[in-house]
């Protein structure tokens, strides 16, 4: 059973996606980081260790918060209306990012 924080996290990710404030996929996230447009990066729990290390390194370099979420790649893709399962997503809006971090803190 999902906690309130998990339900709110899924809802906030969906709202952010519909608002056009989410970029999906590791390579796209890295490009966004280099362009200094990402506010928060979330990584799925089942992403490969190489992907997690790459994101961790990039986020540290560009001083962007990275959070691992308890959602697998397939679930994240279907949650955001995609037929593929992205390992990472970048949030480009401050308010969405703050609310997502708040949701993660309540888990």
N, CA, C and O atoms as a GROMACS GRO file, in nm:
protein
  428
    1UNK      N    1   0.084  -0.119   0.000
    1UNK     CA    2   0.000   0.000   0.000
    1UNK      C    3   0.088   0.125   0.000
    1UNK      O    4   0.191   0.130   0.068
    2UNK      N    5   0.046   0.224  -0.077
    2UNK     CA    6   0.124   0.347  -0.090
    2UNK      C    7   0.092   0.443   0.025
    2UNK      O    8  -0.021   0.453   0.071
    3UNK      N    9   0.198   0.513   0.069
    3UNK     CA   10   0.177   0.616   0.170
    3UNK      C   11   0.125   0.742   0.102
    3UNK      O   12   0.125   0.753  -0.020
    4UNK      N   13   0.081   0.837   0.184
    4UNK     CA   14   0.033   0.964   0.129
    4UNK      C   15   0.143   1.035   0.051
    4UNK      O   16   0.116   1.095  -0.054
    5UNK      N   17   0.266   1.028   0.102
    5UNK     CA   18   0.379   1.091   0.033
    5UNK      C   19   0.403   1.030  -0.104
    5UNK      O   20   0.433   1.103  -0.199
    6UNK      N   21   0.391   0.899  -0.116
    6UNK     CA   22   0.411   0.832  -0.245
    6UNK      C   23   0.302   0.870  -0.344
    6UNK      O   24   0.329   0.892  -0.462
    7UNK      N   25   0.179   0.879  -0.296
    7UNK     CA   26   0.067   0.917  -0.382
    7UNK      C   27   0.087   1.061  -0.430
    7UNK      O   28   0.068   1.092  -0.548
    8UNK      N   29   0.125   1.149  -0.338
    8UNK     CA   30   0.148   1.290  -0.373
    8UNK      C   31   0.265   1.303  -0.469
    8UNK      O   32   0.261   1.386  -0.560
    9UNK      N   33   0.371   1.223  -0.450
    9UNK     CA   34   0.487   1.226  -0.540
    9UNK      C   35   0.443   1.192  -0.682
    9UNK      O   36   0.478   1.263  -0.777
   10UNK      N   37   0.369   1.086  -0.697
   10UNK     CA   38   0.322   1.046  -0.830
   10UNK      C   39   0.234   1.154  -0.892
   10UNK      O   40   0.244   1.182  -1.012
   11UNK      N   41   0.149   1.214  -0.812
   11UNK     CA   42   0.064   1.322  -0.860
   11UNK      C   43   0.144   1.444  -0.903
   11UNK      O   44   0.116   1.503  -1.007
   12UNK      N   45   0.243   1.482  -0.823
   12UNK     CA   46   0.325   1.599  -0.856
   12UNK      C   47   0.407   1.575  -0.982
   12UNK      O   48   0.422   1.665  -1.065
   13UNK      N   49   0.460   1.454  -0.998
   13UNK     CA   50   0.534   1.423  -1.120
   13UNK      C   51   0.443   1.433  -1.243
   13UNK      O   52   0.483   1.485  -1.347
   14UNK      N   53   0.321   1.385  -1.229
   14UNK     CA   54   0.224   1.394  -1.338
   14UNK      C   55   0.187   1.538  -1.370
   14UNK      O   56   0.179   1.576  -1.487
   15UNK      N   57   0.164   1.619  -1.266
   15UNK     CA   58   0.131   1.760  -1.288
   15UNK      C   59   0.246   1.832  -1.357
   15UNK      O   60   0.225   1.910  -1.450
   16UNK      N   61   0.369   1.807  -1.310
   16UNK     CA   62   0.486   1.872  -1.368
   16UNK      C   63   0.503   1.832  -1.515
   16UNK      O   64   0.539   1.915  -1.598
   17UNK      N   65   0.476   1.706  -1.546
   17UNK     CA   66   0.487   1.659  -1.684
   17UNK      C   67   0.384   1.729  -1.772
   17UNK      O   68   0.416   1.775  -1.881
   18UNK      N   69   0.260   1.737  -1.725
   18UNK     CA   70   0.155   1.803  -1.803
   18UNK      C   71   0.184   1.952  -1.821
   18UNK      O   72   0.142   2.013  -1.920
   19UNK      N   73   0.254   2.011  -1.725
   19UNK     CA   74   0.288   2.153  -1.733
   19UNK      C   75   0.411   2.177  -1.821
   19UNK      O   76   0.449   2.292  -1.846
   20UNK      N   77   0.474   2.071  -1.868
   20UNK     CA   78   0.591   2.085  -1.953
   20UNK      C   79   0.718   2.117  -1.876
   20UNK      O   80   0.811   2.175  -1.932
   21UNK      N   81   0.723   2.080  -1.750
   21UNK     CA   82   0.838   2.112  -1.664
   21UNK      C   83   0.924   1.991  -1.633
   21UNK      O   84   1.002   1.994  -1.537
   22UNK      N   85   0.912   1.883  -1.712
   22UNK     CA   86   0.989   1.761  -1.690
   22UNK      C   87   1.061   1.724  -1.819
   22UNK      O   88   1.003   1.729  -1.927
   23UNK      N   89   1.188   1.686  -1.805
   23UNK     CA   90   1.265   1.632  -1.917
   23UNK      C   91   1.304   1.490  -1.879
   23UNK      O   92   1.352   1.467  -1.768
   24UNK      N   93   1.282   1.396  -1.969
   24UNK     CA   94   1.304   1.254  -1.941
   24UNK      C   95   1.427   1.199  -2.013
   24UNK      O   96   1.463   1.245  -2.121
   25UNK      N   97   1.488   1.100  -1.951
   25UNK     CA   98   1.600   1.030  -2.011
   25UNK      C   99   1.734   1.083  -1.963
   25UNK      O  100   1.752   1.204  -1.947
   26UNK      N  101   1.826   0.993  -1.940
   26UNK     CA  102   1.956   1.029  -1.882
   26UNK      C  103   2.031   1.130  -1.969
   26UNK      O  104   2.082   1.230  -1.917
   27UNK      N  105   2.040   1.106  -2.098
   27UNK     CA  106   2.115   1.197  -2.185
   27UNK      C  107   2.049   1.334  -2.192
   27UNK      O  108   2.118   1.436  -2.188
   28UNK      N  109   1.918   1.338  -2.200
   28UNK     CA  110   1.847   1.467  -2.202
   28UNK      C  111   1.864   1.542  -2.070
   28UNK      O  112   1.878   1.664  -2.069
   29UNK      N  113   1.864   1.468  -1.961
   29UNK     CA  114   1.885   1.530  -1.830
   29UNK      C  115   2.026   1.589  -1.822
   29UNK      O  116   2.043   1.700  -1.771
   30UNK      N  117   2.125   1.516  -1.871
   30UNK     CA  118   2.263   1.566  -1.869
   30UNK      C  119   2.277   1.693  -1.952
   30UNK      O  120   2.347   1.786  -1.912
   31UNK      N  121   2.211   1.698  -2.067
   31UNK     CA  122   2.214   1.818  -2.150
   31UNK      C  123   2.148   1.936  -2.077
   31UNK      O  124   2.197   2.049  -2.083
   32UNK      N  125   2.040   1.909  -2.009
   32UNK     CA  126   1.970   2.013  -1.934
   32UNK      C  127   2.056   2.063  -1.819
   32UNK      O  128   2.059   2.183  -1.790
   33UNK      N  129   2.127   1.972  -1.754
   33UNK     CA  130   2.218   2.012  -1.647
   33UNK      C  131   2.326   2.104  -1.700
   33UNK      O  132   2.358   2.206  -1.638
   34UNK      N  133   2.383   2.069  -1.815
   34UNK     CA  134   2.488   2.151  -1.874
   34UNK      C  135   2.436   2.289  -1.913
   34UNK      O  136   2.510   2.388  -1.910
   35UNK      N  137   2.310   2.296  -1.950
   35UNK     CA  138   2.248   2.423  -1.984
   35UNK      C  139   2.200   2.500  -1.862
   35UNK      O  140   2.144   2.609  -1.874
   36UNK      N  141   2.223   2.445  -1.745
   36UNK     CA  142   2.187   2.506  -1.617
   36UNK      C  143   2.038   2.537  -1.604
   36UNK      O  144   1.999   2.640  -1.550
   37UNK      N  145   1.956   2.446  -1.656
   37UNK     CA  146   1.811   2.466  -1.650
   37UNK      C  147   1.741   2.372  -1.553
   37UNK      O  148   1.625   2.395  -1.519
   38UNK      N  149   1.808   2.268  -1.508
   38UNK     CA  150   1.746   2.172  -1.417
   38UNK      C  151   1.752   2.224  -1.273
   38UNK      O  152   1.852   2.282  -1.230
   39UNK      N  153   1.643   2.204  -1.201
   39UNK     CA  154   1.635   2.243  -1.061
   39UNK      C  155   1.650   2.120  -0.971
   39UNK      O  156   1.710   2.128  -0.864
   40UNK      N  157   1.595   2.007  -1.016
   40UNK     CA  158   1.598   1.882  -0.941
   40UNK      C  159   1.606   1.767  -1.040
   40UNK      O  160   1.542   1.770  -1.145
   41UNK      N  161   1.684   1.665  -1.005
   41UNK     CA  162   1.692   1.544  -1.086
   41UNK      C  163   1.648   1.428  -0.999
   41UNK      O  164   1.694   1.412  -0.886
   42UNK      N  165   1.558   1.346  -1.053
   42UNK     CA  166   1.516   1.224  -0.984
   42UNK      C  167   1.560   1.104  -1.067
   42UNK      O  168   1.553   1.104  -1.190
   43UNK      N  169   1.605   1.003  -0.996
   43UNK     CA  170   1.656   0.881  -1.059
   43UNK      C  171   1.578   0.762  -1.005
   43UNK      O  172   1.552   0.753  -0.885
   44UNK      N  173   1.540   0.672  -1.094
   44UNK     CA  174   1.463   0.554  -1.052
   44UNK      C  175   1.551   0.458  -0.973
   44UNK      O  176   1.672   0.453  -0.991
   45UNK      N  177   1.487   0.383  -0.887
   45UNK     CA  178   1.561   0.289  -0.801
   45UNK      C  179   1.628   0.178  -0.879
   45UNK      O  180   1.730   0.126  -0.835
   46UNK      N  181   1.575   0.141  -0.995
   46UNK     CA  182   1.633   0.031  -1.071
   46UNK      C  183   1.724   0.077  -1.185
   46UNK      O  184   1.758  -0.001  -1.274
   47UNK      N  185   1.763   0.204  -1.183
   47UNK     CA  186   1.859   0.252  -1.282
   47UNK      C  187   1.993   0.183  -1.258
   47UNK      O  188   2.023   0.145  -1.145
   48UNK      N  189   2.072   0.167  -1.363
   48UNK     CA  190   2.201   0.100  -1.348
   48UNK      C  191   2.295   0.184  -1.262
   48UNK      O  192   2.278   0.305  -1.249
   49UNK      N  193   2.393   0.118  -1.203
   49UNK     CA  194   2.490   0.188  -1.120
   49UNK      C  195   2.568   0.291  -1.202
   49UNK      O  196   2.603   0.397  -1.151
   50UNK      N  197   2.595   0.259  -1.328
   50UNK     CA  198   2.664   0.353  -1.415
   50UNK      C  199   2.583   0.480  -1.438
   50UNK      O  200   2.637   0.590  -1.437
   51UNK      N  201   2.454   0.462  -1.458
   51UNK     CA  202   2.365   0.577  -1.477
   51UNK      C  203   2.359   0.660  -1.350
   51UNK      O  204   2.367   0.783  -1.355
   52UNK      N  205   2.346   0.594  -1.236
   52UNK     CA  206   2.340   0.667  -1.109
   52UNK      C  207   2.469   0.745  -1.084
   52UNK      O  208   2.465   0.859  -1.038
   53UNK      N  209   2.583   0.683  -1.115
   53UNK     CA  210   2.712   0.750  -1.095
   53UNK      C  211   2.724   0.870  -1.188
   53UNK      O  212   2.770   0.976  -1.145
   54UNK      N  213   2.683   0.855  -1.313
   54UNK     CA  214   2.690   0.965  -1.410
   54UNK      C  215   2.604   1.082  -1.363
   54UNK      O  216   2.648   1.197  -1.366
   55UNK      N  217   2.482   1.052  -1.320
   55UNK     CA  218   2.394   1.158  -1.273
   55UNK      C  219   2.447   1.223  -1.146
   55UNK      O  220   2.440   1.345  -1.130
   56UNK      N  221   2.498   1.142  -1.055
   56UNK     CA  222   2.554   1.195  -0.930
   56UNK      C  223   2.669   1.291  -0.959
   56UNK      O  224   2.677   1.399  -0.900
   57UNK      N  225   2.758   1.251  -1.050
   57UNK     CA  226   2.874   1.333  -1.085
   57UNK      C  227   2.829   1.465  -1.149
   57UNK      O  228   2.877   1.572  -1.112
   58UNK      N  229   2.738   1.456  -1.245
   58UNK     CA  230   2.689   1.577  -1.314
   58UNK      C  231   2.616   1.670  -1.217
   58UNK      O  232   2.636   1.792  -1.220
   59UNK      N  233   2.532   1.613  -1.131
   59UNK     CA  234   2.457   1.695  -1.037
   59UNK      C  235   2.549   1.764  -0.937
   59UNK      O  236   2.527   1.880  -0.902
   60UNK      N  237   2.651   1.693  -0.890
   60UNK     CA  238   2.747   1.755  -0.799
   60UNK      C  239   2.821   1.869  -0.868
   60UNK      O  240   2.840   1.976  -0.810
   61UNK      N  241   2.863   1.847  -0.994
   61UNK     CA  242   2.937   1.948  -1.068
   61UNK      C  243   2.852   2.073  -1.090
   61UNK      O  244   2.901   2.185  -1.073
   62UNK      N  245   2.726   2.055  -1.127
   62UNK     CA  246   2.639   2.169  -1.157
   62UNK      C  247   2.557   2.215  -1.036
   62UNK      O  248   2.472   2.303  -1.048
   63UNK      N  249   2.582   2.155  -0.920
   63UNK     CA  250   2.518   2.192  -0.794
   63UNK      C  251   2.364   2.183  -0.804
   63UNK      O  252   2.293   2.278  -0.770
   64UNK      N  253   2.317   2.069  -0.850
   64UNK     CA  254   2.174   2.041  -0.861
   64UNK      C  255   2.142   1.921  -0.773
   64UNK      O  256   2.217   1.824  -0.771
   65UNK      N  257   2.033   1.929  -0.701
   65UNK     CA  258   1.995   1.820  -0.610
   65UNK      C  259   1.953   1.696  -0.689
   65UNK      O  260   1.879   1.705  -0.787
   66UNK      N  261   2.001   1.581  -0.645
   66UNK     CA  262   1.966   1.451  -0.705
   66UNK      C  263   1.898   1.368  -0.598
   66UNK      O  264   1.949   1.355  -0.487
   67UNK      N  265   1.782   1.312  -0.632
   67UNK     CA  266   1.710   1.225  -0.540
   67UNK      C  267   1.677   1.094  -0.610
   67UNK      O  268   1.637   1.093  -0.726
   68UNK      N  269   1.695   0.984  -0.537
   68UNK     CA  270   1.652   0.854  -0.588
   68UNK      C  271   1.510   0.830  -0.541
   68UNK      O  272   1.479   0.847  -0.423
   69UNK      N  273   1.424   0.790  -0.633
   69UNK     CA  274   1.283   0.769  -0.599
   69UNK      C  275   1.252   0.619  -0.600
   69UNK      O  276   1.315   0.542  -0.672
   70UNK      N  277   1.156   0.580  -0.519
   70UNK     CA  278   1.116   0.440  -0.508
   70UNK      C  279   1.015   0.403  -0.616
   70UNK      O  280   0.912   0.342  -0.588
   71UNK      N  281   1.046   0.439  -0.737
   71UNK     CA  282   0.965   0.407  -0.854
   71UNK      C  283   1.058   0.343  -0.954
   71UNK      O  284   1.170   0.391  -0.973
   72UNK      N  285   1.015   0.234  -1.018
   72UNK     CA  286   1.103   0.175  -1.120
   72UNK      C  287   1.080   0.241  -1.255
   72UNK      O  288   0.984   0.316  -1.272
   73UNK      N  289   1.169   0.213  -1.349
   73UNK     CA  290   1.167   0.283  -1.478
   73UNK      C  291   1.035   0.262  -1.554
   73UNK      O  292   0.981   0.356  -1.612
   74UNK      N  293   0.984   0.140  -1.554
   74UNK     CA  294   0.859   0.113  -1.624
   74UNK      C  295   0.743   0.190  -1.565
   74UNK      O  296   0.660   0.245  -1.637
   75UNK      N  297   0.737   0.195  -1.433
   75UNK     CA  298   0.629   0.267  -1.366
   75UNK      C  299   0.640   0.418  -1.391
   75UNK      O  300   0.539   0.484  -1.410
   76UNK      N  301   0.763   0.471  -1.391
   76UNK     CA  302   0.780   0.613  -1.418
   76UNK      C  303   0.734   0.648  -1.559
   76UNK      O  304   0.667   0.749  -1.581
   77UNK      N  305   0.771   0.563  -1.655
   77UNK     CA  306   0.727   0.587  -1.792
   77UNK      C  307   0.576   0.586  -1.805
   77UNK      O  308   0.519   0.676  -1.868
   78UNK      N  309   0.510   0.487  -1.748
   78UNK     CA  310   0.364   0.480  -1.759
   78UNK      C  311   0.298   0.593  -1.680
   78UNK      O  312   0.194   0.645  -1.722
   79UNK      N  313   0.355   0.630  -1.567
   79UNK     CA  314   0.304   0.740  -1.486
   79UNK      C  315   0.304   0.871  -1.564
   79UNK      O  316   0.214   0.954  -1.549
   80UNK      N  317   0.406   0.889  -1.648
   80UNK     CA  318   0.422   1.013  -1.724
   80UNK      C  319   0.370   1.001  -1.867
   80UNK      O  320   0.393   1.090  -1.948
   81UNK      N  321   0.301   0.891  -1.896
   81UNK     CA  322   0.237   0.876  -2.026
   81UNK      C  323   0.329   0.837  -2.139
   81UNK      O  324   0.302   0.868  -2.255
   82UNK      N  325   0.438   0.769  -2.107
   82UNK     CA  326   0.534   0.726  -2.209
   82UNK      C  327   0.530   0.575  -2.225
   82UNK      O  328   0.493   0.503  -2.133
   83UNK      N  329   0.570   0.528  -2.343
   83UNK     CA  330   0.573   0.384  -2.368
   83UNK      C  331   0.708   0.324  -2.332
   83UNK      O  332   0.724   0.202  -2.337
   84UNK      N  333   0.804   0.406  -2.297
   84UNK     CA  334   0.936   0.359  -2.257
   84UNK      C  335   0.959   0.394  -2.111
   84UNK      O  336   0.884   0.472  -2.052
   85UNK      N  337   1.062   0.337  -2.052
   85UNK     CA  338   1.090   0.361  -1.912
   85UNK      C  339   1.217   0.440  -1.891
   85UNK      O  340   1.326   0.383  -1.893
   86UNK      N  341   1.206   0.571  -1.872
   86UNK     CA  342   1.325   0.653  -1.848
   86UNK      C  343   1.384   0.626  -1.710
   86UNK      O  344   1.311   0.604  -1.614
   87UNK      N  345   1.516   0.628  -1.702
   87UNK     CA  346   1.583   0.604  -1.573
   87UNK      C  347   1.589   0.731  -1.489
   87UNK      O  348   1.605   0.724  -1.367
   88UNK      N  349   1.577   0.848  -1.555
   88UNK     CA  350   1.591   0.974  -1.483
   88UNK      C  351   1.498   1.078  -1.541
   88UNK      O  352   1.456   1.070  -1.656
   89UNK      N  353   1.469   1.178  -1.458
   89UNK     CA  354   1.387   1.291  -1.501
   89UNK      C  355   1.441   1.416  -1.433
   89UNK      O  356   1.484   1.413  -1.318
   90UNK      N  357   1.438   1.526  -1.507
   90UNK     CA  358   1.480   1.654  -1.452
   90UNK      C  359   1.357   1.744  -1.442
   90UNK      O  360   1.275   1.750  -1.533
   91UNK      N  361   1.346   1.812  -1.330
   91UNK     CA  362   1.238   1.907  -1.306
   91UNK      C  363   1.296   2.046  -1.328
   91UNK      O  364   1.402   2.078  -1.274
   92UNK      N  365   1.227   2.129  -1.406
   92UNK     CA  366   1.281   2.260  -1.442
   92UNK      C  367   1.208   2.376  -1.375
   92UNK      O  368   1.234   2.492  -1.407
   93UNK      N  369   1.118   2.347  -1.283
   93UNK     CA  370   1.042   2.450  -1.215
   93UNK      C  371   1.068   2.442  -1.064
   93UNK      O  372   1.060   2.335  -1.005
   94UNK      N  373   1.098   2.556  -1.004
   94UNK     CA  374   1.130   2.561  -0.860
   94UNK      C  375   1.016   2.510  -0.772
   94UNK      O  376   1.040   2.433  -0.679
   95UNK      N  377   0.894   2.552  -0.802
   95UNK     CA  378   0.782   2.513  -0.716
   95UNK      C  379   0.753   2.364  -0.723
   95UNK      O  380   0.728   2.300  -0.620
   96UNK      N  381   0.757   2.308  -0.844
   96UNK     CA  382   0.737   2.164  -0.857
   96UNK      C  383   0.849   2.089  -0.785
   96UNK      O  384   0.824   1.990  -0.716
   97UNK      N  385   0.972   2.136  -0.801
   97UNK     CA  386   1.086   2.070  -0.738
   97UNK      C  387   1.073   2.071  -0.586
   97UNK      O  388   1.097   1.969  -0.521
   98UNK      N  389   1.035   2.184  -0.529
   98UNK     CA  390   1.020   2.193  -0.382
   98UNK      C  391   0.911   2.099  -0.332
   98UNK      O  392   0.927   2.034  -0.229
   99UNK      N  393   0.801   2.092  -0.406
   99UNK     CA  394   0.691   2.005  -0.364
   99UNK      C  395   0.730   1.857  -0.377
   99UNK      O  396   0.692   1.776  -0.292
  100UNK      N  397   0.805   1.823  -0.480
  100UNK     CA  398   0.851   1.685  -0.497
  100UNK      C  399   0.946   1.645  -0.385
  100UNK      O  400   0.938   1.535  -0.332
  101UNK      N  401   1.037   1.735  -0.348
  101UNK     CA  402   1.128   1.708  -0.237
  101UNK      C  403   1.049   1.694  -0.107
  101UNK      O  404   1.082   1.609  -0.024
  102UNK      N  405   0.947   1.775  -0.089
  102UNK     CA  406   0.862   1.764   0.030
  102UNK      C  407   0.792   1.628   0.033
  102UNK      O  408   0.782   1.565   0.138
  103UNK      N  409   0.743   1.584  -0.083
  103UNK     CA  410   0.678   1.453  -0.090
  103UNK      C  411   0.777   1.340  -0.055
  103UNK      O  412   0.742   1.245   0.014
  104UNK      N  413   0.900   1.353  -0.103
  104UNK     CA  414   1.002   1.252  -0.075
  104UNK      C  415   1.038   1.250   0.073
  104UNK      O  416   1.070   1.144   0.128
  105UNK      N  417   1.034   1.364   0.138
  105UNK     CA  418   1.067   1.372   0.280
  105UNK      C  419   0.962   1.304   0.368
  105UNK      O  420   0.993   1.261   0.480
  106UNK      N  421   0.838   1.294   0.320
  106UNK     CA  422   0.732   1.235   0.400
  106UNK      C  423   0.726   1.083   0.384
  106UNK      O  424   0.651   1.016   0.455
  107UNK      N  425   0.806   1.027   0.292
  107UNK     CA  426   0.806   0.880   0.273
  107UNK      C  427   0.883   0.813   0.383
  107UNK      O  428   0.895   0.690   0.384
   0.00000   0.00000   0.00000
